Amino acid sequence: MTSFSSDPAAAAAASPGPASPAGGAVTRLIDIVFPGDTNHHGTLFGGAGLAHMDKVAFIAASRHARVDFVTASCERIDFVAPAHLGEIVELTGRPVRAGRRSLAIEVDMVAEVLTTGERRRCCRGIFNMVAVGAGLEAMGGRLPPVGDATPADSGPLRMVEMVFPEQTSHYGSLYGGHALTCMAKAAFVAATRHARKPVVMAASQRTDFTGQIHPGEIIEVTPRIAATGRSSMTVVVDLLAETLHSGDRRQCGTAEFVMVAVDDQHRPVPVLPTAA
């Protein structure tokens, strides 16, 4: 889902891999490997991984130029390590070169073990995106150049996702159930990274939706640990929408979840308090 910034300690533990070329702003997408995304080996199915990579490449390209893009080709993608069932996958996309109509996006995929924070790079590749539609002509017929590399964001966790037509209701806007799924997933990731233990949802305290989100827009969810008890964590999640062509962003909702850390018998276990 994915832009989001990982916690610095976990990021420092990631396998560095070969150095990336200079490029533009980084877009990050995060997801969790669920059984429906795995192969018979119990690891992330390569096709599902490629779909995640293509999605973050599209978002990164659209944020760079604010025009419509399609995927033209993928340069060599090497899968060097698996992502296992139940792990987080973090994908980062960064523009690395621009032509008149084409934009190359370098995409990395990293897996993270929820309970330890151990991270490993799974694959890297280049996705070549081509601008289509009238938007490019309105910009003078050429894409903007790629600027200097932007440092990774060390701020709060942010997760982005695209809104596709099948995720909408009969009103033509994002279905509330899908929005809740994204917000609950963000709460799960934030709570797990805080506790570094398995967590389960104990309650959904309150949810307020304040605006519609339309197909083709990005949703961005930002979770934060608001309070901790002995074994519980209250996570507040903000929901924003972003219009790709304009970059306009608006608040569309807020939710509050109570997550509880558990052991392998699903019994509550203590968690660290939040920083003062």
ChimeraX commands (.cxc) that place a marker at each C-alpha (Angstrom):
marker #1 position 0.00,0.00,0.00 radius 0.5
marker #1 position 1.88,1.78,0.20 radius 0.5
marker #1 position 3.79,6.26,0.25 radius 0.5
marker #1 position 5.01,5.28,3.64 radius 0.5
marker #1 position 8.17,5.53,5.64 radius 0.5
marker #1 position 9.48,2.59,7.63 radius 0.5
marker #1 position 10.94,2.90,11.07 radius 0.5
marker #1 position 14.64,3.91,10.87 radius 0.5
marker #1 position 15.92,1.02,12.97 radius 0.5
marker #1 position 14.28,-1.53,10.72 radius 0.5
marker #1 position 15.45,0.26,7.59 radius 0.5
marker #1 position 19.02,0.19,8.80 radius 0.5
marker #1 position 18.82,-3.59,9.03 radius 0.5
marker #1 position 17.76,-4.04,5.40 radius 0.5
marker #1 position 20.16,-5.63,2.96 radius 0.5
marker #1 position 21.65,-2.69,1.09 radius 0.5
marker #1 position 22.02,-4.29,-2.33 radius 0.5
marker #1 position 23.72,-2.41,-5.17 radius 0.5
marker #1 position 23.61,1.38,-5.04 radius 0.5
marker #1 position 20.66,2.99,-6.82 radius 0.5
marker #1 position 21.17,5.75,-9.38 radius 0.5
marker #1 position 20.09,9.25,-8.52 radius 0.5
marker #1 position 16.42,9.86,-9.08 radius 0.5
marker #1 position 13.32,11.72,-8.01 radius 0.5
marker #1 position 10.94,11.46,-5.09 radius 0.5
marker #1 position 10.33,8.07,-3.52 radius 0.5
marker #1 position 6.86,6.51,-3.38 radius 0.5
marker #1 position 6.37,3.62,-0.97 radius 0.5
marker #1 position 3.70,0.94,-0.91 radius 0.5
marker #1 position 3.22,-1.66,1.81 radius 0.5
marker #1 position 1.23,-4.85,2.01 radius 0.5
marker #1 position 1.06,-8.08,4.00 radius 0.5
marker #1 position 1.58,-11.51,2.48 radius 0.5
marker #1 position -1.72,-13.31,3.02 radius 0.5
marker #1 position -2.49,-16.91,1.95 radius 0.5
marker #1 position -4.26,-15.79,-1.24 radius 0.5
marker #1 position -0.99,-14.23,-2.46 radius 0.5
marker #1 position 1.24,-17.26,-1.86 radius 0.5
marker #1 position 2.33,-20.15,-4.03 radius 0.5
marker #1 position 2.56,-23.83,-3.02 radius 0.5
marker #1 position 5.89,-23.09,-1.30 radius 0.5
marker #1 position 4.20,-20.71,1.17 radius 0.5
marker #1 position 6.00,-17.66,-0.23 radius 0.5
marker #1 position 4.74,-14.64,-2.17 radius 0.5
marker #1 position 3.71,-15.68,-5.69 radius 0.5
marker #1 position 5.97,-13.96,-8.22 radius 0.5
marker #1 position 3.01,-12.69,-10.22 radius 0.5
marker #1 position 1.56,-11.01,-7.13 radius 0.5
marker #1 position 4.94,-9.41,-6.43 radius 0.5
marker #1 position 5.12,-8.09,-10.00 radius 0.5
marker #1 position 1.61,-6.65,-9.67 radius 0.5
marker #1 position 2.67,-4.78,-6.51 radius 0.5
marker #1 position 5.78,-3.47,-8.30 radius 0.5
marker #1 position 3.78,-2.30,-11.31 radius 0.5
marker #1 position 1.30,-0.51,-9.04 radius 0.5
marker #1 position 3.99,1.44,-7.19 radius 0.5
marker #1 position 5.68,2.27,-10.52 radius 0.5
marker #1 position 2.40,3.72,-11.81 radius 0.5
marker #1 position 1.86,5.82,-8.68 radius 0.5
marker #1 position 5.47,7.08,-8.72 radius 0.5
marker #1 position 5.21,8.03,-12.42 radius 0.5
marker #1 position 1.86,9.75,-11.95 radius 0.5
marker #1 position 3.14,11.74,-8.99 radius 0.5
marker #1 position 6.19,12.81,-10.99 radius 0.5
marker #1 position 4.38,14.15,-14.05 radius 0.5
marker #1 position 0.64,14.33,-13.12 radius 0.5
marker #1 position -0.43,12.77,-16.44 radius 0.5
marker #1 position -1.84,9.37,-17.42 radius 0.5
marker #1 position 0.63,6.50,-17.81 radius 0.5
marker #1 position 0.63,2.92,-19.04 radius 0.5
marker #1 position 3.28,0.27,-18.50 radius 0.5
marker #1 position 5.34,-0.26,-21.67 radius 0.5
marker #1 position 7.95,-2.76,-20.49 radius 0.5
marker #1 position 9.93,-4.14,-17.56 radius 0.5
marker #1 position 13.69,-4.42,-17.58 radius 0.5
marker #1 position 15.32,-7.41,-15.91 radius 0.5
marker #1 position 13.76,-8.30,-12.57 radius 0.5
marker #1 position 15.71,-10.73,-10.41 radius 0.5
marker #1 position 14.04,-12.38,-7.41 radius 0.5
marker #1 position 16.91,-12.90,-4.97 radius 0.5
marker #1 position 14.99,-13.80,-1.79 radius 0.5
marker #1 position 11.44,-14.91,-0.93 radius 0.5
marker #1 position 8.77,-13.08,1.05 radius 0.5
marker #1 position 7.07,-15.53,3.39 radius 0.5
marker #1 position 3.45,-15.86,4.48 radius 0.5
marker #1 position 2.62,-13.28,7.16 radius 0.5
marker #1 position 5.54,-10.97,6.38 radius 0.5
marker #1 position 5.32,-7.32,5.34 radius 0.5
marker #1 position 6.39,-6.41,1.82 radius 0.5
marker #1 position 7.57,-2.84,1.29 radius 0.5
marker #1 position 7.93,-1.52,-2.24 radius 0.5
marker #1 position 9.68,1.70,-3.20 radius 0.5
marker #1 position 9.44,3.37,-6.58 radius 0.5
marker #1 position 11.69,6.20,-7.77 radius 0.5
marker #1 position 11.94,7.90,-11.20 radius 0.5
marker #1 position 15.48,7.44,-12.51 radius 0.5
marker #1 position 15.34,8.73,-16.10 radius 0.5
marker #1 position 12.88,10.60,-18.31 radius 0.5
marker #1 position 12.50,10.86,-22.06 radius 0.5
marker #1 position 10.00,12.91,-24.01 radius 0.5
marker #1 position 7.11,10.53,-23.30 radius 0.5
marker #1 position 8.70,7.70,-21.30 radius 0.5
marker #1 position 9.68,7.51,-17.64 radius 0.5
marker #1 position 11.80,4.77,-16.06 radius 0.5
marker #1 position 10.86,3.87,-12.48 radius 0.5
marker #1 position 13.24,1.81,-10.37 radius 0.5
marker #1 position 11.31,-0.42,-7.97 radius 0.5
marker #1 position 12.67,-2.33,-4.96 radius 0.5
marker #1 position 10.75,-4.90,-2.92 radius 0.5
marker #1 position 11.84,-5.67,0.65 radius 0.5
marker #1 position 10.33,-8.24,3.01 radius 0.5
marker #1 position 10.14,-7.63,6.76 radius 0.5
marker #1 position 9.64,-10.21,9.52 radius 0.5
marker #1 position 6.92,-8.78,11.74 radius 0.5
marker #1 position 8.16,-9.96,15.10 radius 0.5
marker #1 position 11.90,-9.26,14.69 radius 0.5
marker #1 position 12.11,-6.38,12.21 radius 0.5
marker #1 position 14.59,-8.39,10.10 radius 0.5
marker #1 position 14.49,-7.12,6.51 radius 0.5
marker #1 position 15.71,-8.62,3.24 radius 0.5
marker #1 position 15.66,-7.31,-0.32 radius 0.5
marker #1 position 13.58,-9.62,-2.50 radius 0.5
marker #1 position 13.94,-8.05,-5.92 radius 0.5
marker #1 position 14.65,-4.93,-7.94 radius 0.5
marker #1 position 13.66,-3.91,-11.45 radius 0.5
marker #1 position 12.96,-1.04,-13.84 radius 0.5
marker #1 position 9.45,-0.36,-15.12 radius 0.5
marker #1 position 9.20,1.81,-18.23 radius 0.5
marker #1 position 6.05,3.90,-18.17 radius 0.5
marker #1 position 4.71,5.85,-21.18 radius 0.5
marker #1 position 2.55,8.96,-20.92 radius 0.5
marker #1 position -0.78,8.80,-22.79 radius 0.5
marker #1 position -3.72,11.13,-23.28 radius 0.5
marker #1 position -3.99,14.87,-23.69 radius 0.5
marker #1 position -2.23,15.75,-20.47 radius 0.5
marker #1 position 1.25,15.51,-21.97 radius 0.5
marker #1 position 0.42,17.95,-24.76 radius 0.5
marker #1 position -0.85,20.42,-22.18 radius 0.5
marker #1 position 2.63,20.26,-20.62 radius 0.5
marker #1 position 4.33,21.13,-23.90 radius 0.5
marker #1 position 4.67,17.56,-25.16 radius 0.5
marker #1 position 7.53,16.53,-22.87 radius 0.5
marker #1 position 7.78,15.00,-19.42 radius 0.5
marker #1 position 9.56,16.96,-16.69 radius 0.5
marker #1 position 13.17,15.90,-16.04 radius 0.5
marker #1 position 14.12,13.66,-13.14 radius 0.5
marker #1 position 15.64,15.66,-10.31 radius 0.5
marker #1 position 18.11,14.71,-7.61 radius 0.5
marker #1 position 17.37,11.72,-5.44 radius 0.5
marker #1 position 15.07,12.48,-2.53 radius 0.5
marker #1 position 16.15,11.01,0.83 radius 0.5
marker #1 position 13.88,8.36,2.31 radius 0.5
marker #1 position 11.21,9.88,4.52 radius 0.5
marker #1 position 11.89,9.26,8.22 radius 0.5
marker #1 position 8.52,10.64,9.29 radius 0.5
marker #1 position 5.37,8.73,10.26 radius 0.5
marker #1 position 4.27,5.50,8.63 radius 0.5
marker #1 position 2.24,6.19,5.48 radius 0.5
marker #1 position 0.60,3.60,3.26 radius 0.5
marker #1 position -0.86,4.22,-0.19 radius 0.5
marker #1 position -3.20,2.27,-2.42 radius 0.5
marker #1 position -4.93,2.84,-5.75 radius 0.5
marker #1 position -8.72,2.88,-6.00 radius 0.5
marker #1 position -9.88,0.62,-8.83 radius 0.5
marker #1 position -13.49,0.31,-10.11 radius 0.5
marker #1 position -14.09,-3.08,-8.45 radius 0.5
marker #1 position -13.42,-1.44,-5.06 radius 0.5
marker #1 position -16.24,1.07,-5.46 radius 0.5
marker #1 position -19.86,0.92,-4.35 radius 0.5
marker #1 position -22.94,1.41,-6.52 radius 0.5
marker #1 position -22.49,5.16,-5.89 radius 0.5
marker #1 position -19.22,5.08,-7.86 radius 0.5
marker #1 position -17.02,5.94,-4.87 radius 0.5
marker #1 position -14.72,3.83,-2.68 radius 0.5
marker #1 position -16.72,1.20,-0.78 radius 0.5
marker #1 position -16.53,1.84,2.96 radius 0.5
marker #1 position -15.66,-1.78,3.69 radius 0.5
marker #1 position -12.55,-1.58,1.51 radius 0.5
marker #1 position -11.52,1.67,3.19 radius 0.5
marker #1 position -11.88,-0.03,6.57 radius 0.5
marker #1 position -9.74,-2.93,5.34 radius 0.5
marker #1 position -6.94,-0.55,4.39 radius 0.5
marker #1 position -7.19,1.35,7.68 radius 0.5
marker #1 position -7.24,-1.85,9.75 radius 0.5
marker #1 position -4.20,-3.17,7.87 radius 0.5
marker #1 position -2.34,0.05,8.65 radius 0.5
marker #1 position -3.28,-0.27,12.33 radius 0.5
marker #1 position -1.99,-3.86,12.32 radius 0.5
marker #1 position 1.37,-2.86,10.81 radius 0.5
marker #1 position 1.84,0.08,13.20 radius 0.5
marker #1 position 0.94,-2.00,16.26 radius 0.5
marker #1 position 3.12,-4.92,15.21 radius 0.5
marker #1 position 6.11,-2.68,14.59 radius 0.5
marker #1 position 5.60,-1.09,18.00 radius 0.5
marker #1 position 5.23,-4.38,19.91 radius 0.5
marker #1 position 7.30,-6.71,17.69 radius 0.5
marker #1 position 4.87,-9.42,18.73 radius 0.5
marker #1 position 1.84,-10.97,17.03 radius 0.5
marker #1 position -1.15,-8.65,17.37 radius 0.5
marker #1 position -4.90,-9.08,16.92 radius 0.5
marker #1 position -7.71,-6.56,16.67 radius 0.5
marker #1 position -9.72,-6.28,19.88 radius 0.5
marker #1 position -12.08,-3.43,18.93 radius 0.5
marker #1 position -12.90,-0.78,16.37 radius 0.5
marker #1 position -13.71,2.16,18.60 radius 0.5
marker #1 position -15.00,4.70,16.10 radius 0.5
marker #1 position -14.88,5.46,12.37 radius 0.5
marker #1 position -15.88,8.71,10.67 radius 0.5
marker #1 position -16.00,9.10,6.89 radius 0.5
marker #1 position -16.02,12.73,5.82 radius 0.5
marker #1 position -15.62,12.61,2.04 radius 0.5
marker #1 position -15.97,10.42,-1.05 radius 0.5
marker #1 position -12.98,8.85,-2.82 radius 0.5
marker #1 position -13.27,8.23,-6.55 radius 0.5
marker #1 position -11.84,5.56,-8.90 radius 0.5
marker #1 position -8.34,6.42,-10.11 radius 0.5
marker #1 position -7.46,8.34,-6.96 radius 0.5
marker #1 position -4.87,7.33,-4.37 radius 0.5
marker #1 position -5.79,6.66,-0.78 radius 0.5
marker #1 position -3.16,7.32,1.84 radius 0.5
marker #1 position -3.56,6.02,5.39 radius 0.5
marker #1 position -1.40,7.24,8.27 radius 0.5
marker #1 position -1.55,5.24,11.53 radius 0.5
marker #1 position -0.13,6.38,14.85 radius 0.5
marker #1 position -0.01,4.77,18.29 radius 0.5
marker #1 position -2.15,7.08,20.44 radius 0.5
marker #1 position -1.99,5.14,23.72 radius 0.5
marker #1 position -0.83,1.85,25.21 radius 0.5
marker #1 position -2.09,-0.29,28.04 radius 0.5
marker #1 position -0.47,-3.38,29.49 radius 0.5
marker #1 position -1.01,-5.43,26.33 radius 0.5
marker #1 position -3.20,-3.13,24.22 radius 0.5
marker #1 position -2.41,-0.37,21.75 radius 0.5
marker #1 position -4.86,2.26,20.58 radius 0.5
marker #1 position -4.09,3.15,16.96 radius 0.5
marker #1 position -5.61,6.20,15.29 radius 0.5
marker #1 position -5.64,6.05,11.49 radius 0.5
marker #1 position -6.19,9.03,9.18 radius 0.5
marker #1 position -7.51,8.48,5.64 radius 0.5
marker #1 position -6.65,10.92,2.85 radius 0.5
marker #1 position -7.40,10.96,-0.87 radius 0.5
marker #1 position -5.07,12.30,-3.56 radius 0.5
marker #1 position -6.09,13.26,-7.09 radius 0.5
marker #1 position -3.26,12.11,-9.34 radius 0.5
marker #1 position -3.58,14.74,-12.07 radius 0.5
marker #1 position -3.62,17.73,-9.71 radius 0.5
marker #1 position -1.91,16.42,-6.60 radius 0.5
marker #1 position -4.78,17.82,-4.50 radius 0.5
marker #1 position -5.17,16.02,-1.18 radius 0.5
marker #1 position -8.12,15.97,1.19 radius 0.5
marker #1 position -9.01,14.37,4.50 radius 0.5
marker #1 position -11.70,11.71,4.03 radius 0.5
marker #1 position -11.88,9.83,7.30 radius 0.5
marker #1 position -10.47,8.79,10.67 radius 0.5
marker #1 position -10.70,5.52,12.58 radius 0.5
marker #1 position -9.57,4.25,15.97 radius 0.5
marker #1 position -8.64,0.62,16.59 radius 0.5
marker #1 position -7.57,-1.28,19.70 radius 0.5
marker #1 position -4.90,-3.89,18.96 radius 0.5
marker #1 position -3.68,-6.46,21.51 radius 0.5
marker #1 position -0.31,-8.23,21.55 radius 0.5
marker #1 position -0.61,-12.01,22.03 radius 0.5
marker #1 position 1.57,-15.09,22.40 radius 0.5
marker #1 position 1.33,-18.26,20.33 radius 0.5
marker #1 position -1.69,-19.34,22.41 radius 0.5
marker #1 position -3.43,-16.00,21.74 radius 0.5
marker #1 position -3.03,-14.89,25.35 radius 0.5
marker #1 position -2.33,-11.16,25.93 radius 0.5
marker #1 position 1.32,-10.26,26.57 radius 0.5
marker #1 position 2.87,-6.95,27.72 radius 0.5
marker #1 position 3.95,-4.25,25.28 radius 0.5
marker #1 position 6.27,-1.29,25.65 radius 0.5
marker #1 position 4.62,2.03,26.51 radius 0.5
marker #1 position 4.63,4.81,23.94 radius 0.5
marker #1 position 7.41,7.38,24.17 radius 0.5
marker #1 position 6.59,10.40,26.34 radius 0.5
marker link #1:1,2 radius 0.2
marker link #1:2,3 radius 0.2
marker link #1:3,4 radius 0.2
marker link #1:4,5 radius 0.2
marker link #1:5,6 radius 0.2
marker link #1:6,7 radius 0.2
marker link #1:7,8 radius 0.2
marker link #1:8,9 radius 0.2
marker link #1:9,10 radius 0.2
marker link #1:10,11 radius 0.2
marker link #1:11,12 radius 0.2
marker link #1:12,13 radius 0.2
marker link #1:13,14 radius 0.2
marker link #1:14,15 radius 0.2
marker link #1:15,16 radius 0.2
marker link #1:16,17 radius 0.2
marker link #1:17,18 radius 0.2
marker link #1:18,19 radius 0.2
marker link #1:19,20 radius 0.2
marker link #1:20,21 radius 0.2
marker link #1:21,22 radius 0.2
marker link #1:22,23 radius 0.2
marker link #1:23,24 radius 0.2
marker link #1:24,25 radius 0.2
marker link #1:25,26 radius 0.2
marker link #1:26,27 radius 0.2
marker link #1:27,28 radius 0.2
marker link #1:28,29 radius 0.2
marker link #1:29,30 radius 0.2
marker link #1:30,31 radius 0.2
marker link #1:31,32 radius 0.2
marker link #1:32,33 radius 0.2
marker link #1:33,34 radius 0.2
marker link #1:34,35 radius 0.2
marker link #1:35,36 radius 0.2
marker link #1:36,37 radius 0.2
marker link #1:37,38 radius 0.2
marker link #1:38,39 radius 0.2
marker link #1:39,40 radius 0.2
marker link #1:40,41 radius 0.2
marker link #1:41,42 radius 0.2
marker link #1:42,43 radius 0.2
marker link #1:43,44 radius 0.2
marker link #1:44,45 radius 0.2
marker link #1:45,46 radius 0.2
marker link #1:46,47 radius 0.2
marker link #1:47,48 radius 0.2
marker link #1:48,49 radius 0.2
marker link #1:49,50 radius 0.2
marker link #1:50,51 radius 0.2
marker link #1:51,52 radius 0.2
marker link #1:52,53 radius 0.2
marker link #1:53,54 radius 0.2
marker link #1:54,55 radius 0.2
marker link #1:55,56 radius 0.2
marker link #1:56,57 radius 0.2
marker link #1:57,58 radius 0.2
marker link #1:58,59 radius 0.2
marker link #1:59,60 radius 0.2
marker link #1:60,61 radius 0.2
marker link #1:61,62 radius 0.2
marker link #1:62,63 radius 0.2
marker link #1:63,64 radius 0.2
marker link #1:64,65 radius 0.2
marker link #1:65,66 radius 0.2
marker link #1:66,67 radius 0.2
marker link #1:67,68 radius 0.2
marker link #1:68,69 radius 0.2
marker link #1:69,70 radius 0.2
marker link #1:70,71 radius 0.2
marker link #1:71,72 radius 0.2
marker link #1:72,73 radius 0.2
marker link #1:73,74 radius 0.2
marker link #1:74,75 radius 0.2
marker link #1:75,76 radius 0.2
marker link #1:76,77 radius 0.2
marker link #1:77,78 radius 0.2
marker link #1:78,79 radius 0.2
marker link #1:79,80 radius 0.2
marker link #1:80,81 radius 0.2
marker link #1:81,82 radius 0.2
marker link #1:82,83 radius 0.2
marker link #1:83,84 radius 0.2
marker link #1:84,85 radius 0.2
marker link #1:85,86 radius 0.2
marker link #1:86,87 radius 0.2
marker link #1:87,88 radius 0.2
marker link #1:88,89 radius 0.2
marker link #1:89,90 radius 0.2
marker link #1:90,91 radius 0.2
marker link #1:91,92 radius 0.2
marker link #1:92,93 radius 0.2
marker link #1:93,94 radius 0.2
marker link #1:94,95 radius 0.2
marker link #1:95,96 radius 0.2
marker link #1:96,97 radius 0.2
marker link #1:97,98 radius 0.2
marker link #1:98,99 radius 0.2
marker link #1:99,100 radius 0.2
marker link #1:100,101 radius 0.2
marker link #1:101,102 radius 0.2
marker link #1:102,103 radius 0.2
marker link #1:103,104 radius 0.2
marker link #1:104,105 radius 0.2
marker link #1:105,106 radius 0.2
marker link #1:106,107 radius 0.2
marker link #1:107,108 radius 0.2
marker link #1:108,109 radius 0.2
marker link #1:109,110 radius 0.2
marker link #1:110,111 radius 0.2
marker link #1:111,112 radius 0.2
marker link #1:112,113 radius 0.2
marker link #1:113,114 radius 0.2
marker link #1:114,115 radius 0.2
marker link #1:115,116 radius 0.2
marker link #1:116,117 radius 0.2
marker link #1:117,118 radius 0.2
marker link #1:118,119 radius 0.2
marker link #1:119,120 radius 0.2
marker link #1:120,121 radius 0.2
marker link #1:121,122 radius 0.2
marker link #1:122,123 radius 0.2
marker link #1:123,124 radius 0.2
marker link #1:124,125 radius 0.2
marker link #1:125,126 radius 0.2
marker link #1:126,127 radius 0.2
marker link #1:127,128 radius 0.2
marker link #1:128,129 radius 0.2
marker link #1:129,130 radius 0.2
marker link #1:130,131 radius 0.2
marker link #1:131,132 radius 0.2
marker link #1:132,133 radius 0.2
marker link #1:133,134 radius 0.2
marker link #1:134,135 radius 0.2
marker link #1:135,136 radius 0.2
marker link #1:136,137 radius 0.2
marker link #1:137,138 radius 0.2
marker link #1:138,139 radius 0.2
marker link #1:139,140 radius 0.2
marker link #1:140,141 radius 0.2
marker link #1:141,142 radius 0.2
marker link #1:142,143 radius 0.2
marker link #1:143,144 radius 0.2
marker link #1:144,145 radius 0.2
marker link #1:145,146 radius 0.2
marker link #1:146,147 radius 0.2
marker link #1:147,148 radius 0.2
marker link #1:148,149 radius 0.2
marker link #1:149,150 radius 0.2
marker link #1:150,151 radius 0.2
marker link #1:151,152 radius 0.2
marker link #1:152,153 radius 0.2
marker link #1:153,154 radius 0.2
marker link #1:154,155 radius 0.2
marker link #1:155,156 radius 0.2
marker link #1:156,157 radius 0.2
marker link #1:157,158 radius 0.2
marker link #1:158,159 radius 0.2
marker link #1:159,160 radius 0.2
marker link #1:160,161 radius 0.2
marker link #1:161,162 radius 0.2
marker link #1:162,163 radius 0.2
marker link #1:163,164 radius 0.2
marker link #1:164,165 radius 0.2
marker link #1:165,166 radius 0.2
marker link #1:166,167 radius 0.2
marker link #1:167,168 radius 0.2
marker link #1:168,169 radius 0.2
marker link #1:169,170 radius 0.2
marker link #1:170,171 radius 0.2
marker link #1:171,172 radius 0.2
marker link #1:172,173 radius 0.2
marker link #1:173,174 radius 0.2
marker link #1:174,175 radius 0.2
marker link #1:175,176 radius 0.2
marker link #1:176,177 radius 0.2
marker link #1:177,178 radius 0.2
marker link #1:178,179 radius 0.2
marker link #1:179,180 radius 0.2
marker link #1:180,181 radius 0.2
marker link #1:181,182 radius 0.2
marker link #1:182,183 radius 0.2
marker link #1:183,184 radius 0.2
marker link #1:184,185 radius 0.2
marker link #1:185,186 radius 0.2
marker link #1:186,187 radius 0.2
marker link #1:187,188 radius 0.2
marker link #1:188,189 radius 0.2
marker link #1:189,190 radius 0.2
marker link #1:190,191 radius 0.2
marker link #1:191,192 radius 0.2
marker link #1:192,193 radius 0.2
marker link #1:193,194 radius 0.2
marker link #1:194,195 radius 0.2
marker link #1:195,196 radius 0.2
marker link #1:196,197 radius 0.2
marker link #1:197,198 radius 0.2
marker link #1:198,199 radius 0.2
marker link #1:199,200 radius 0.2
marker link #1:200,201 radius 0.2
marker link #1:201,202 radius 0.2
marker link #1:202,203 radius 0.2
marker link #1:203,204 radius 0.2
marker link #1:204,205 radius 0.2
marker link #1:205,206 radius 0.2
marker link #1:206,207 radius 0.2
marker link #1:207,208 radius 0.2
marker link #1:208,209 radius 0.2
marker link #1:209,210 radius 0.2
marker link #1:210,211 radius 0.2
marker link #1:211,212 radius 0.2
marker link #1:212,213 radius 0.2
marker link #1:213,214 radius 0.2
marker link #1:214,215 radius 0.2
marker link #1:215,216 radius 0.2
marker link #1:216,217 radius 0.2
marker link #1:217,218 radius 0.2
marker link #1:218,219 radius 0.2
marker link #1:219,220 radius 0.2
marker link #1:220,221 radius 0.2
marker link #1:221,222 radius 0.2
marker link #1:222,223 radius 0.2
marker link #1:223,224 radius 0.2
marker link #1:224,225 radius 0.2
marker link #1:225,226 radius 0.2
marker link #1:226,227 radius 0.2
marker link #1:227,228 radius 0.2
marker link #1:228,229 radius 0.2
marker link #1:229,230 radius 0.2
marker link #1:230,231 radius 0.2
marker link #1:231,232 radius 0.2
marker link #1:232,233 radius 0.2
marker link #1:233,234 radius 0.2
marker link #1:234,235 radius 0.2
marker link #1:235,236 radius 0.2
marker link #1:236,237 radius 0.2
marker link #1:237,238 radius 0.2
marker link #1:238,239 radius 0.2
marker link #1:239,240 radius 0.2
marker link #1:240,241 radius 0.2
marker link #1:241,242 radius 0.2
marker link #1:242,243 radius 0.2
marker link #1:243,244 radius 0.2
marker link #1:244,245 radius 0.2
marker link #1:245,246 radius 0.2
marker link #1:246,247 radius 0.2
marker link #1:247,248 radius 0.2
marker link #1:248,249 radius 0.2
marker link #1:249,250 radius 0.2
marker link #1:250,251 radius 0.2
marker link #1:251,252 radius 0.2
marker link #1:252,253 radius 0.2
marker link #1:253,254 radius 0.2
marker link #1:254,255 radius 0.2
marker link #1:255,256 radius 0.2
marker link #1:256,257 radius 0.2
marker link #1:257,258 radius 0.2
marker link #1:258,259 radius 0.2
marker link #1:259,260 radius 0.2
marker link #1:260,261 radius 0.2
marker link #1:261,262 radius 0.2
marker link #1:262,263 radius 0.2
marker link #1:263,264 radius 0.2
marker link #1:264,265 radius 0.2
marker link #1:265,266 radius 0.2
marker link #1:266,267 radius 0.2
marker link #1:267,268 radius 0.2
marker link #1:268,269 radius 0.2
marker link #1:269,270 radius 0.2
marker link #1:270,271 radius 0.2
marker link #1:271,272 radius 0.2
marker link #1:272,273 radius 0.2
marker link #1:273,274 radius 0.2
marker link #1:274,275 radius 0.2
marker link #1:275,276 radius 0.2
view
